[in-house]
Every structure is written in C-alpha cells, then in structure tokens.
Amino acid sequence: MRNRAEVIKVSIYEYDREFEEKKLRKAEYESGRQDGIEIGRQDGIEIGRQAGIKAGEKNILQKLIKKRLSKGMTLEEIADDLDEDVSLIRTYMEECQEEVR
C-alpha cells in the first residue's frame, strides 16, 4: 500500500510530459538521421559506381578510337567498326586530339 501511494504520487507530481516528449522526439530524430545517412551512403555508392562504369567505357572507347586513328581509319569507318554514333566518335576524337596537344 505504501509503495502504491508513492507510485501514484510520482506519476502525478513528478512526471514531466514535456521532458518525455522532447526525449522521444530526439530519439526519433536521431533514428531518422541515421536512416538518412545510410540511404545517402548507399545512393552515393551507386552514383559513384555508375560514374566509374561510364568513365571506364569512355576510356576504352577512346583507346579503341586512337588505335583505329593510328591505322588511318576515317571517322565513318571507326564509327561503323565500333558500332557507335558518328557524333560520339567525333567528340571522342576531338578529345583525343586535345590530349595530344
């Protein structure tokens, strides 16, 4: 009985609703923040992976273009040989020529 009265007293007089709500909001915020960080990290990894693949493909294509240029092939022949669009080959050829300068 004595403990029961004390529990009632604590729950009525010492419970701080505002404090408890702040604690709860802080915990929810931190949980959401951690979830956001993890999602951002995973998105960043995927974006970086895709950018790396694209850069690698471009690098390989540029090497193939350089090799064919050294053999005296024309823009159209290179595009046909590599099964790529002429405008893309032209762009990469120009980049290759800028690197030589």
The 8 nearest C-alpha neighbors of each residue, nearest first, counted from 0:
[[1, 3, 2, 4, 5, 6, 7, 8],
 [0, 2, 4, 3, 5, 6, 7, 8],
 [3, 1, 5, 4, 0, 6, 7, 8],
 [2, 4, 0, 6, 5, 1, 7, 8],
 [5, 3, 7, 1, 2, 6, 8, 0],
 [4, 6, 8, 2, 3, 7, 9, 1],
 [7, 5, 3, 9, 8, 4, 10, 2],
 [6, 8, 10, 4, 5, 9, 11, 3],
 [7, 9, 5, 11, 6, 10, 12, 4],
 [10, 8, 13, 6, 12, 11, 7, 5],
 [9, 11, 7, 14, 8, 12, 13, 6],
 [10, 12, 8, 9, 7, 13, 14, 6],
 [13, 11, 9, 8, 14, 10, 15, 7],
 [12, 14, 9, 10, 11, 15, 8, 16],
 [15, 13, 10, 12, 16, 11, 9, 19],
 [14, 16, 18, 17, 13, 19, 12, 20],
 [15, 17, 19, 18, 14, 20, 21, 13],
 [18, 16, 20, 19, 15, 21, 22, 14],
 [17, 19, 21, 15, 16, 20, 22, 14],
 [18, 20, 22, 16, 21, 17, 23, 15],
 [21, 19, 23, 17, 22, 18, 24, 16],
 [22, 20, 24, 18, 23, 19, 25, 17],
 [23, 21, 19, 25, 20, 24, 26, 18],
 [22, 24, 20, 26, 21, 25, 27, 19],
 [25, 23, 27, 21, 26, 22, 28, 20],
 [24, 26, 28, 22, 23, 27, 21, 29],
 [27, 25, 23, 29, 28, 24, 30, 22],
 [26, 28, 24, 30, 25, 29, 31, 23],
 [29, 27, 25, 31, 30, 26, 24, 32],
 [30, 28, 32, 26, 31, 27, 25, 33],
 [29, 31, 27, 33, 32, 28, 26, 34],
 [32, 30, 34, 28, 29, 33, 35, 27],
 [31, 33, 29, 35, 34, 30, 28, 36],
 [32, 34, 36, 30, 35, 31, 29, 37],
 [33, 35, 31, 37, 32, 36, 38, 30],
 [36, 34, 32, 38, 33, 37, 39, 31],
 [35, 37, 39, 33, 34, 38, 40, 32],
 [36, 38, 40, 34, 39, 35, 41, 33],
 [39, 37, 35, 41, 40, 36, 42, 34],
 [40, 38, 42, 36, 37, 41, 43, 35],
 [39, 41, 37, 43, 38, 42, 36, 44],
 [40, 42, 44, 38, 43, 39, 37, 45],
 [43, 41, 39, 45, 44, 40, 38, 46],
 [44, 42, 40, 46, 41, 45, 39, 47],
 [43, 45, 41, 47, 42, 46, 48, 40],
 [44, 46, 48, 42, 47, 43, 49, 41],
 [47, 45, 43, 49, 48, 44, 42, 50],
 [48, 46, 50, 44, 45, 49, 43, 51],
 [47, 49, 45, 51, 50, 46, 44, 52],
 [48, 50, 52, 46, 51, 47, 45, 53],
 [51, 49, 47, 53, 48, 52, 54, 46],
 [52, 50, 48, 54, 49, 53, 55, 47],
 [51, 53, 55, 49, 50, 54, 56, 48],
 [52, 54, 50, 56, 55, 51, 57, 49],
 [55, 53, 51, 57, 52, 56, 50, 58],
 [56, 54, 58, 52, 57, 53, 51, 59],
 [55, 57, 53, 59, 58, 54, 60, 52],
 [58, 56, 60, 54, 55, 59, 61, 53],
 [57, 59, 55, 61, 56, 60, 54, 62],
 [60, 58, 62, 56, 61, 57, 55, 63],
 [59, 61, 63, 57, 62, 58, 64, 56],
 [60, 62, 64, 58, 63, 59, 57, 65],
 [63, 61, 65, 59, 64, 60, 66, 58],
 [62, 64, 60, 66, 61, 65, 59, 67],
 [63, 65, 61, 67, 66, 62, 68, 60],
 [66, 64, 68, 62, 67, 63, 61, 69],
 [65, 67, 63, 69, 64, 68, 62, 70],
 [66, 68, 70, 64, 69, 65, 72, 63],
 [69, 67, 65, 71, 70, 72, 66, 64],
 [68, 70, 66, 67, 71, 65, 72, 64],
 [69, 71, 67, 68, 72, 66, 65, 73],
 [72, 70, 68, 69, 73, 67, 66, 74],
 [71, 73, 68, 67, 70, 76, 77, 74],
 [74, 72, 76, 75, 77, 71, 68, 67],
 [73, 75, 77, 76, 78, 72, 89, 85],
 [74, 76, 78, 77, 73, 79, 85, 72],
 [77, 75, 79, 73, 78, 74, 80, 72],
 [76, 78, 80, 74, 79, 75, 81, 73],
 [79, 77, 83, 75, 81, 85, 76, 80],
 [78, 80, 82, 76, 77, 81, 75, 83],
 [79, 81, 77, 78, 82, 76, 83, 75],
 [82, 80, 78, 83, 79, 77, 63, 60],
 [83, 81, 79, 80, 78, 84, 77, 85],
 [84, 82, 78, 81, 85, 79, 88, 87],
 [83, 85, 87, 86, 78, 88, 82, 79],
 [84, 86, 88, 78, 87, 89, 75, 83],
 [87, 85, 89, 88, 84, 90, 83, 91],
 [88, 86, 90, 84, 89, 85, 91, 83],
 [87, 89, 85, 91, 90, 86, 92, 78],
 [90, 88, 92, 86, 87, 91, 85, 93],
 [91, 89, 87, 93, 88, 92, 86, 94],
 [90, 92, 94, 88, 93, 89, 95, 61],
 [93, 91, 89, 95, 94, 90, 88, 96],
 [92, 94, 96, 90, 95, 91, 89, 97],
 [93, 95, 91, 97, 92, 96, 98, 90],
 [94, 96, 92, 98, 93, 97, 91, 99],
 [95, 97, 93, 99, 98, 94, 92, 100],
 [98, 96, 94, 100, 99, 95, 93, 92],
 [97, 99, 95, 96, 100, 94, 93, 92],
 [100, 98, 96, 97, 95, 94, 93, 65],
 [99, 97, 98, 96, 95, 94, 93, 92]]
